[in-house]
Amino acid sequence: MQNVGWAGVVFAMAVESVNVPLPSEVTMPLAGWMLVKDRGLPATYLLLAGFCGALGNVIGSIINYYLGAWGGRPFAEKYGKWFLIDHRDLDRADRWFDRWGDQIAFTSRLLPVVRTFISFPAGMARMNLPKFIVYTFLGSFIWSLGLAWLGYIAGANWEQIRSVMRPFDIPILIALAILVGLYVRYKLRERRRYAAQHGGRSTG
């Protein structure tokens, strides 16, 4: 961290946002400690840490957004039936992001696990890109600033931050698994109903 400086913070946070396991819970506390406190800089420099973290998140998120828009969307349209996804699901996702996209882009950046993956479905749903960038930056700034501040306070004990936050990953993963299970159950029932009404023809 001392060698790569603020540019390294931007790079590390961008890498995290393209789904590479380089947790911000490691990067940002280190920045708050080594790049601010350890250099004897005032706490106001934590705003710079928050900015660099958010900038990196935005860069990586834009990459992930376009992966969803250019690759994920065509893939889902062509092969989605094998994953219980049809055109109606994509249309519903589009409407959902049109209505709630601002809140999703912002709040998801404040949640462990979810924050690194939300850009891909946002791209698939073709969420308004300028709004996506603004709300991604705002949510990421708060997250990055908070972690940098914790690192500034904890200093050499920064590793405890990840230890404290790690248990929050588990209920989020469980909740996501339950939602996926409910979705699969709903789609299978929907397909059976459609097949019964249309003589066995598929909804795909």
N, C-alpha and C positions, 0 to 999 in steps of 0.2 A: 504493500500500500504506500509506503514512504517513497518507493522508487517510481511508481506509475502516477501518483498524484491524482488530481481531479479528473484528468482525461481517463485514467484507469477506472475511476468510479463510474463515469459515463459509459465506458465500454462494458464493465461488469454488469451494470444494470440493464444495458441493452441485451446482453447475452441472456440474462435471466428471462427477459420478456419474449424471447423466441424459444421458450420451453427447455432451455438447457439448465440442469440442476446446479445453479450457482446462486444460492439464496441471498436475497437482499438482507436477511437477518444476520448475515455474516459481513457483507460488503459495507452496509451503512454504519453499523456500530464501529467498525474499524476506521471508517472515514472520520467519524465524530471523535474518536480517540486519537488516532495517529496524525490526521491532517489538521485538526483544530486544537484539541487540548494539549497533545504532546509537543506541539510547536509554540505553545504559549499564546495562541490567538484568542481573542475574545469570543464569547458564546454567539455573538451575532454572525460569525462565520458559519454557524450551523445552517443559516439560510442558504449559503452557497452550497453546502452539502445537500440540502433538500432540493435545490435547483438542479444540481448535477445528477442526482438520483432520478428525479422526474424526467429530465431530458433524456437520459439513457433509456428509461422505461418507454418513453414516447417513441424513440427511434426503433427499439425492438418491437414495440406493439404495432407500428406501421408495417413493418416487415411481416409480422404474423397476420395482420389484417389483410394484406394483399395475398398472402398464401391462402387464406380462407376464401377471398373473393375470386382469385384466378384459378386456384387448384381445387379447393374444397367444394365450392359451389358446383362446378361442372361434374366433379366426381360424385357428389350426392345426387345430382339430377340423373346421372347415367346408371350408377350402381347402388343408389340409396335403398332400393327395394330389398337388397340383401342384408341391410342393416335396419329394416323396419322403418325406413324414411321414404315418404312419397312427396309428390309435389304440393299436396295440401299442407304437409308439415312445414315445408320450406316457405310457403305463403304465410302460414301462421307465424313463423319466426320473423319474417319480414315485417308483418304488422306489429308484432311484439316489440321489435327494436325501434320501429317508427314511433311507437307510443312511449316506450319506457327506456329507450336507448341511453338517454342522458344519465338517468339514475343508475342504470346498469354499469355504464362505463366508469362512473364515479365511485359508487359503493364497492364494486368488485375489487378496486385497487386497495381497499382497506381490509381485505380478507386474505388470510394465508391460503395457499393452494390455488384458489379460484383466480386470484389476481394475475397469475402468469398465463392462464389459458383463455380468458374471456375474449381476447382480440380475434382469435380464429373464428368463433361463431359470429362475432360482430362483422367480420369481413364477409362471411358466407351470407349474412342477412343484408349486406350492402348498407350498413348504417351510415348516416351522413358523416363523411370523413372529417370535415372541420370540427364538428361537434365532438366526434370521437376523440380527436386530438386534444381539444380543450379540456374535456372532462377527465380524460386519462391523465393529463398533466396535473390537474388540480388534485385528484385523488392520490396520485403517485407522490406529489410534493408533500402532502400531509404524512403519508406513510414513511417516506424517506427522511423527512425532518424529524419525525418521532423516533425512528431508529437511531439516527445520528445523535440526537439528544441523549438517548439512553446510553450510547457508547461514550459520549462525552462525560456522563455522570459515572459510568461504571469503570472507565479507564481500562486498566490491564485485566479486569474481570469481565470484559465484554462477552466472553464465551457463555456466561450465565444467561445472557439475553436469549440466545437460541434455545438453551435448555428450558427456560421458562415458557417460551412461545411454542415449542414443539408439540406439547399435549393438545394445543388448539387445532392442530392439523387433523387429529384423529376424528373428532366429531364431525368436522367438515367433510372428510372423506366418507364417513359412514352415511351422512346425509345425502351426499352425491350418489353413493351406491344405492340407497333406498329409492331415490328419484329415478335412477336408471331402471331399477327393477320394476317400479310402478309404471314407467313409460312402456317397457317391453310387455308387461301384462296387458296394458290398455291397448297397445297396437295389435297384439295377438287376438284379443277379443274382438277388436274392430274388424280384423281380417276375416275372422270366422263368421261374424254377422253379415259382412258383405258377401262372402262366398255362399252363405245360406240363402240370401236374397236374390243372388244372380247366378244361381246354378253352378257354383264352384269356381267362377272366374275370379282371378286375382285382382286386388286393388292397384297393383303396381303400374 
